[in-house]
Amino acid sequence: MSDLTKLTLSDALDGMAKGDFSSEELTKAHIDACMDGADLNAFITTTFEDAMESAKASDARRKAGTAGKLEGAPLGVKDLFCTEGVKTTAGSKILGEFTPTYESSVTANMKADGMVMLGKLNLDEFAMGSSNETSFYGPVINPWRKGENLVPGGSSGGSASAVAADLCLGATATDTGGSIRQPASFTGTVGIKPTYGRCSRWGTVAFASSLDQAGPIAKTVKDSAILLESMAGYDPKDSTSINAEVPNWAASCGQSVKGLRIGIPKEYTIDGMPAEIQTLWDEGIEMMKAAGAEIVPISLPHTKFALPAYYVVAPAEASSNLARYDGMRYGLRVDGKDLNDTYERTRTEGFGDEVRRRIMIGTYVLSAGYYDAYYLRAQKVRTRIVEDFENAWQTCDAILTPTAPSAAFAVGRKVNDPVQMYLNDIFTVTTNLAGLPGISVPAGLDKNGLPLGLQIIGRAMDEATVFKAASALEDAAGFTAKPETWWV
């Protein structure tokens, strides 16, 4: 594997700017790495020929002095973002050979900034999953392996696995209940979910519209800031897009956290949590204290209701969003004896078990007689969770918690136990319900040598503080571990 694939995004951009190597050389090295890493199953579709053409064009723009902020960087795109002329599957059979004639706003922004797209990354079907085992295209394998294949987390498992294995310099991802941060924790990478509305959802296949938010998975906090600066921005095509300028978040990295108030919520200490997760959290608290931050105990009393509320709201919105996949306009069509039979056959064959499960739950909680008992009550809980955070911000500037309740687990271990799988989101769903930014930073290893992450949560629209705190945590943790390259 070429040394060029070991670079961070920041270092790669600097190297190209200095003329140490070209985008063409960098892209070729990453294509070779992707081919070597095929056993990880991180990609659904590769676009290597187009990537080399894009790299040549990037080198020409750099010579002409018109380089963008991502100029020439080989990156991966989660296969939930529509890409013009490139098949988009959402990890599902039902989309078939669907090839969009348009580009998602997020990837359009990145291409305008000079991104070289290596291909489309694997994911849990329609982003529904916490292990990347529900994809029609097979499970993604975590590059961290201790005697058995491990999951990379989900739903953005392909993105996390590709970044951790140095197949790309960074990747787009999406987060509905933790689908950026939990895979980042499982793979020793950095993943940020920004404030809801920071990144346009236009052209991104919808799961739960009030929760979905795009963000990056990267090798470092600074790299994630660089990527998010390109991905974010106001989009009039998305009614939930926030009309605000995109700050220079990369400049926040490395700033002092002296005097910054870091809240520690007592409700995130849960029964049955592995001792090493609690130990890592305690170490993170000491790291932030040593960096000059002030540690403040806080309470988020409705946290215990977040997971059940999420698993009412998200399936309800999914059942509505996925109604469009009926075999009539695009994707898979399985003909039946009449229209209703065609609908039923198409959706039965096209959707996997987990997607069908969530559609059925969602339809149930929205049905007459149950709407008030479930969906309306879950929305009221969501309001209380927002209020909890508003109260917390009176005494702290950011919040430190674990990212996930465990390290990566073996492929097949939890896939048939939905409740155990859903518990993976216990520390992450609150930020989605409240629309807040949250980032996972690799901070240590468990007893088996697998990565564990810590999460920084910030106020809405205050990604600058999140990046500042995350950068301080990253520096203090000094996480440099890498998986052995068994897949080559």
Steps between C-alpha positions, in 0.01 A plus 500: 500500500636842400610745768271753329195317634627546857469879474231701669280712276665815631849368426397376156358840405819668624715253308316565175518876558878475544535283189634200695261276308205538265136411542552243229769326707295530818186367334683206339640403841152501651350304209766234556412499870129461419574205274717341771224562753217340303451237773376776734198546270508874574396604147183413311603682182847622402568783255873460450518612135299814574716559808820502293342746255393720790851483645652617171252788488584587862872512424426736209292730721770504766760601240263771380465635855129418531516218755200438725516412870485124422693522174625160390408312819380141439190447714216252537127576489244307703255339258212700645604815310368523145783539250434602141571216260612262777274225639348581839365204698450606866626147572164359383383263229191709434690783329648254250711677239367847588742756356414861590503775241579751775754554778431534872575846633767368739696314233449787254665732753790260542549448128500877452779510760706246306407163655614191312230236557633143523155343518187436704537350846299214652246564775216342693194486275343847487734588789301275734744312719786527748739242358494522118358149477162591349642605161372305200863505383630312802659606828794736518797363694678714758875524423557447872487122537584291806472138392155550341327742266357799683229745398606860426183644651219651302341625303811676360715188536641516149614858555662418836666182378641667188648789698642274773664274239647799311297427187406868478600823674149555636139421423149638512259337742157560651376489858137439600558358848878456518590365157810719468624500858452134594690366192773755568529365856516139374774574245729751673397786270345844557136562406286810546127548469448876463201706610180390324471721191873573459524261204232483234294182484409564136598204285571280801274194526274565798462277804352723772476856375500683834806307620723433195812713470808463280852526636851363441709213632870579498837410648535807723288773654656760267426282197136471608483880530643546149248255355204649685589849375456367147188292569306768691322808373158647436290333233169656389396157363480367859238665721685386813832650390631772732586829329831570673859545390738206538777595745867404471466203732851373431631815671324391821716188520794547731351795688525507878210362703607682813188608686268299274225341710459129422177342627495140624143360498434254782233322293762366256627263768279202421453160662704228332739740328841333466750623758747595227247744349460669839878500548556662160236763578672574833832529319343736247374719784853517642641579155266794454570621854876482436450701179347780706130430464263527796305181573135558592252231612169532314171315474311399185206334676304387195796312347352164605200564274709599196551155348134389513391842371749476215379153403148639468583821311757355260292201377193725468686736268661206318162340427393823334825560310526144369143495368640636171675170424214319332642365172316758292760768423851358546691211648375146552156396373347158568177462302196355672144417399382857569633834623486419870665164443777671301559743786510217752731275298738787413535624856523149648782402267666841487530579872709308752381379840610803702342750259174303495506488881537878528236572237254281690582665834469843342169424333366361828593805713346735242178303465163612633468422867875484561624837372433677833623210711835464323600760240357807673639390836844439347497854358420634846797308641712651225397849615605413856839381376551831318410682823751287695779617273384862515520482878845337485638783285440736790792339683721344229633571149536140378425151628731197521357145486594155371411449132389136510432247777757252366781444255437333162336158524512193278308480173178307561501537878212747539337519159210274603431689823353840407482628859868429564585665169292809577680543834814593304342845452439567869763779530444658157126533432449799732700732273287402199175551691624844611668590167838564666855448370693202634843358419670171586875503563710181539632511856623153596497124453301234682655189658498328160683787330190638324433875473260689724370853445390791714230744389490879521151657469455872442237771472308531175709686240807494726713249312799729566496412871444132418806496276707690756412258779538196275843615385614541862369152580673357193833659599472377858397145407780469245323217320734367228402131486427353158360161399736241356458484123382138488281566196785567255 
